[in-house]
Amino acid sequence: MSRPLSVLIVEDEVLLAVELGFLVREAGCVEVGHALDSADAVRLAQDLKPDIALVDVHLSDGPTGVDAAREIAEQAGAIVLFMTANVKRLPDDLAGACGVIGKPYSDRAVRRALTFLARCLQDGAAPGPPPPGLALSDSFVGRWGVDQTAPAA
């Protein structure tokens, strides 16, 4: 049996961060840290080496989540998933992130996305199409061989 995924939460709204932590644990993952701003996010990602970072675009230091996500993906090697109401602020390449879940999101969408990503990381391939609510970047669709024509689970 594989170890549970470690997850860094990058969210400046404390109640949302607490809720995400609960959903992370419900999905069988381990919350390893929580950052409110981009500098903390990058530092924690480098120190903790999480498997996944859940990143909001607008943090306590402004709309810096995109830059933080790029650094986390490139320097810490984490898979980044945007969790944001600011989907239109994301660059076409999603700053190296694997995908995005738009706010408001459902608890079920977050749990399913984490389970899907865990399987992708474990197997090196997607178990099928992404679950509803999760939009994958083109680079990760190719990387994990995602069949986008099959119906979502």
N, C-alpha and C positions, 0 to 999 in steps of 0.2 A: 504494500500500500504506500502511496506517495504521501509526502508531508503536505500539510495545508499551506495554501498560498499566503504569503505575507502581503499586507496591504497598507499603504500610506494614504491617509486622507488629507487632502489639501483643500480646505474649506474654511472661510472666515466667519460664517454664520454658525455659531456654536450649536444651536439646536439641530441644524441640518447635519453637522458633523457627528453629533451624538447618534442621530438616527442612522446615518451611514455606518457608523461603527456597529450598531446593532444588526443592520442588514449584512454587513461583512461577516459577523460571527454566525448569523443564521445560515449563511451560504457555506459555512464550514471553513472559512478563512480566518486569519489572525490579523487583527489591527495592530500594527507595530508603531504607529505614531500619527500625530495630527499637527499640521502646520496651518497657520493663519495667513501667512504672507509668502511671497516668492523666495526670499532669502532663506527663511526657515525650511521651506519645502525642498529646495536644492540641497541644503546642508543635511537635513534629515535623510533624504534619499541617498546621498553619498555615504553617510554614516551607517544607515540601516540596511541598505541594499534590498529594498522591497521587491517582490515579484511584480506587483501592480501598484500604480499610484492613481487614485481617483482625484482629478484636478478640476476645480472651478476656474472660470476665466477671470472673474472679478474677485480679487482678494483684498485684504485690508490695506494693502499698499497700492491699490488701483487695479486696472485691467492688465495685470502682469502674469496671469496664469498661462498664457500661450508661451511666453519666454521661459517660464519655469518648467513647463511641460517639455519643451525642446531640450533644455539642459538635463532634466531628469532622464529622458530617454537616451540622450547621447552620452552623458557622463556616468550615470548610475546604472544604466542598462535595464531600467524598469520598463514594463509595459504601461503606457499611460492611457487612461480612459477619461475623457472629459465628461464632467457632470455639470451642465451649464444651461442657463436660460439664454445665454449669449451665443447661440450657435452661429449666427451671422458674423460674429467677430473672429471666427476660426479661419485660418488660412486654408487654401485648397489642399495642402499636404497634411493638414491637421497637426502641424508642428511635430511630426514624428509619432503622434499618438496612434493607437490602434483603432480608435473610434470615439463615438460620442453618444451619450444619452442626454436628451434634452429635458430640462426642467419645465414644468413639474413632471416628475417621474413617479412611477408606482413602485411600491416595495417589491412586488413580483418581478417587475422589469429589471430591477437592480440585482436581485438574487439570481434570476435566470442569466443575466449578462455575466456575473461573476462565475457561475457554474460553467457557462460556455467558454469563457476565457481560461478557466482552470483546465478544461479538457484540451483546448488548443495548445496551451503551454506544456501540458503533460505529454500529449501525443505528437506535437509538432504539426498537427493538422486539425482542421475544424471537424467537429462531429456531425456537421450538417450546416444549414443556413443559420445566420445569427438570429437570436430570439427577437420578438417584436420589441421595439424601443431602442435597440442597439444598432447604430449605423456604423459599419466598419469603413476604415480608410481603404482606398484602392490598393495601397502597398500591402496591407495585412490580408486583404482578400486574396491577393496573389501568394503571399507568404504561407498562408495556411490552407490554400486550395479550397476556398469557400465556394460552394455551389449556390449562387444567388437565385437560381431558377427554381430550386425546390421550395416547397412551402415551409415556412418557419414553424418551429415547434411551439 
